[in-house]
């Protein structure tokens, strides 16, 4: 199962959702891989605590091999590193990705990631892909390679307007490049249950037939603490309300998989 976490709007918690769902998956015994496709490397830092030159080679190295062509491209495979958490491994994201993007676009390498993830699926039961907040080469590659797409959503009016366009873009890509891609659901993140407007907005989206998932992730200082500690919530505070919500969301998705 290959899941991509994507939204064109920044600040909706893509990396937090990807890391925490992957961590729950691994904690439940699934052999799990997280691929960080964002040049900002937020997932990489979250799971390793590393930044800058200390970050090991990752997916950028794979794309360099792809660009080199020849035998190296055919055998290209990125370095995979172990995390401090059982069953959870990582392919890092680094700033090099921004530099490589126009070169990959110019050489039409949009299908290479799908072939890679198909190969890696022999080694991992669950693969989660974090993406940049833009519909660019890396995001398109991930959507072409994925089975499912999760869309984090923060109940913002601007995010709602962008959501319609995003769903249309994904549907067009599905028709043209990946007929097996399914929008698994809209992940409500940073939800404030005491505020009337977010609940009204979600009720309207559900009435419109949009796939809003029934588990809402609360807004919590604990998430910021987990980023600072570089530990997913399942390992930082297993009994916390937000941790339980991530587990419930993961189990809901798995039950439908």
C-alpha positions in Angstrom: 0.0 0.0 0.0 1.5 3.3 -1.1 -0.1 6.5 0.4 0.8 10.0 -0.6 0.0 12.9 1.7 -0.6 16.1 -0.3 -2.2 19.5 -0.3 -1.0 22.5 -2.3 -1.7 24.8 0.7 1.2 25.1 3.1 0.8 24.9 6.9 -1.9 22.2 6.9 0.2 19.6 8.7 1.3 17.3 5.8 4.5 16.3 7.4 2.9 15.8 10.8 0.2 13.6 9.4 2.6 11.6 7.2 5.1 11.0 10.1 2.6 10.1 12.7 0.5 7.8 10.5 3.8 6.0 9.4 4.9 5.8 13.1 1.6 4.2 14.1 1.8 1.8 11.2 5.3 0.7 12.2 4.3 0.5 15.9 1.5 -1.9 14.9 4.0 -4.2 13.2 3.8 -3.2 9.5 7.1 -2.9 7.8 6.9 0.8 7.0 8.8 3.3 4.8 8.5 7.0 4.8 9.7 8.9 1.7 10.4 12.6 2.2 9.9 14.3 -1.2 10.0 17.8 0.2 13.2 19.9 -0.2 12.5 21.4 3.2 13.0 18.0 4.8 10.5 18.4 7.6 9.8 14.6 7.9 13.5 13.9 7.8 14.1 16.2 10.7 11.1 15.0 12.6 12.2 11.4 12.5 16.0 11.9 12.8 16.6 15.3 14.4 19.2 15.9 11.7 19.5 19.0 9.5 21.8 20.5 6.9 25.0 18.5 6.0 24.3 16.0 8.7 21.3 14.5 6.8 22.3 11.3 5.0 21.8 11.0 1.2 18.3 10.2 0.2 15.8 10.5 -2.7 17.9 13.3 -4.3 20.7 10.7 -4.9 18.2 8.4 -6.7 17.2 11.2 -9.0 20.8 12.1 -9.7 21.4 8.5 -10.8 18.3 8.7 -13.0 19.6 11.8 -14.7 23.0 10.2 -15.2 21.3 7.6 -17.5 22.8 4.3 -18.6 23.3 1.3 -16.3 23.3 3.6 -13.2 19.8 4.8 -14.0 18.5 1.2 -14.5 19.8 0.1 -11.2 19.1 3.4 -9.3 17.9 3.0 -5.8 18.1 5.5 -3.0 19.8 5.0 0.4 17.3 3.9 3.0 18.1 4.7 6.7 16.8 3.1 9.9 15.1 5.4 12.4 15.1 5.0 16.1 11.7 3.3 15.9 11.1 -0.3 15.2 9.8 -1.2 11.7 10.1 2.4 10.5 12.7 3.4 7.8 13.2 6.6 6.0 14.4 7.9 2.6 15.5 11.5 3.4 14.6 14.7 1.7 17.2 17.4 1.2 17.5 20.9 -0.4 19.2 19.3 -3.5 15.7 18.4 -4.7 14.9 22.0 -5.7 18.0 22.1 -7.9 17.2 18.8 -9.5 13.6 19.5 -10.3 14.0 21.5 -13.6 16.5 18.9 -14.9 14.1 16.1 -14.2 11.2 18.0 -15.8 13.3 18.7 -18.9 14.1 15.0 -19.3 10.5 13.8 -18.7 11.4 11.5 -15.8 7.9 11.6 -14.3 7.4 7.8 -14.2 10.7 6.9 -12.5 9.3 7.2 -8.9 6.5 4.8 -9.7 9.0 2.1 -10.8 11.0 2.7 -7.7 8.1 2.4 -5.3 6.8 -0.7 -7.1 10.2 -2.3 -6.4 10.3 -1.1 -2.8 6.8 -2.5 -2.2 8.4 -5.9 -2.1 10.2 -4.9 1.1 7.6 -2.8 2.8 4.0 -3.4 3.6 3.2 0.3 3.9 4.9 3.3 2.2 4.0 6.9 3.1 5.1 9.8 0.9 5.3 13.3 2.1 5.2 16.0 -0.6 6.0 19.7 -1.1 3.1 22.2 -1.0 2.9 22.6 -4.7 1.7 20.6 -7.7 5.2 20.2 -9.1 7.3 17.4 -10.6 7.7 15.6 -7.2 4.1 15.7 -6.3 2.9 14.6 -9.7 5.5 11.7 -9.5 4.1 10.7 -6.1 0.5 10.8 -7.2 1.3 8.7 -10.3 3.1 6.2 -8.0 0.6 6.0 -5.2 -2.4 3.8 -4.5 -4.1 6.3 -2.2 -4.0 10.0 -1.5 -4.7 11.7 1.9 -5.4 15.4 1.9 -4.8 17.3 5.1 -7.3 20.1 5.6 -7.3 22.8 8.3 -10.9 24.1 8.1 -9.8 27.5 6.6 -12.0 29.4 4.1 -9.1 29.8 1.7 -8.2 26.1 2.1 -11.8 25.2 1.3 -11.7 27.1 -2.0 -8.3 25.5 -2.9 -9.7 22.1 -2.0 -12.1 22.0 -4.9 -9.4 22.8 -7.4 -7.1 20.2 -5.9 -9.7 17.4 -6.1 -10.2 18.3 -9.8 -6.5 18.2 -10.5 -6.2 14.8 -8.8 -9.1 13.5 -10.8 -7.6 14.7 -14.0 -4.3 13.1 -13.1 -6.0 9.9 -12.2 -7.8 9.7 -15.5 -4.6 10.5 -17.5 -1.8 8.7 -15.6 -3.0 6.5 -12.7 -6.4 5.0 -12.9 -5.8 3.1 -9.7 -5.3 6.2 -7.6 -8.0 6.8 -5.0 -8.5 9.9 -2.8 -8.7 8.0 0.4 -10.0 11.0 2.3 -9.7 14.5 3.6 -7.9 14.5 6.9 -9.3 17.2 9.2 -6.3 18.6 11.1 -5.9 21.2 13.8 -9.6 20.9 14.6 -11.1 23.1 17.3 -14.4 21.5 18.4 -15.6 24.5 20.4 -15.5 26.8 17.3 -18.8 26.8 15.3 -17.4 27.7 11.9 -15.1 24.7 11.4 -17.9 22.3 12.2 -20.3 24.1 9.9 -17.8 24.0 7.1 -17.2 20.3 7.6 -20.9 19.6 7.6 -21.3 21.5 4.3 -18.4 19.5 2.7 -19.9 16.2 3.9 -23.3 17.3 2.5 -21.5 18.0 -0.8 -20.3 14.4 -0.9 -16.6 15.1 -0.3 -14.7 12.3 1.4 -14.1 13.9 4.8 -12.7 11.2 7.1 -14.7 10.8 10.4 -11.7 11.1 12.7 -10.7 14.7 13.4 -7.2 15.6 14.6 -7.2 18.1 17.4 -5.2 21.3 17.6 -2.6 20.6 20.3 0.6 22.0 21.8 1.7 18.4 22.1 2.3 18.3 18.3 4.8 21.1 18.6 6.4 19.3 21.5 6.8 16.1 19.4 8.4 18.1 16.6 10.9 19.6 19.1 11.6 16.2 20.6 11.9 14.6 17.1 9.6 11.8 18.3 6.2 10.9 16.8 3.4 11.1 19.2 3.0 7.3 19.5 6.4 7.2 21.1 6.4 10.6 22.9 3.1 10.3 24.6 1.0 7.1 23.8 -1.9 8.1 26.0 -2.4 11.6 24.7 -5.7 12.5 23.1 -4.1 13.5 19.8 -2.1 10.2 19.8 -5.3 8.3 20.2 -6.8 10.2 17.3 -3.9 9.2 15.0 -4.3 5.6 16.0 -8.0 5.8 15.4 -7.5 7.4 12.0 -4.8 4.8 11.1 -7.1 1.9 12.1 -10.0 3.4 10.2 -7.9 3.6 7.0 -6.5 0.1 7.4 -10.0 -1.3 7.9 -11.0 0.1 4.6 -7.8 -0.8 2.7 
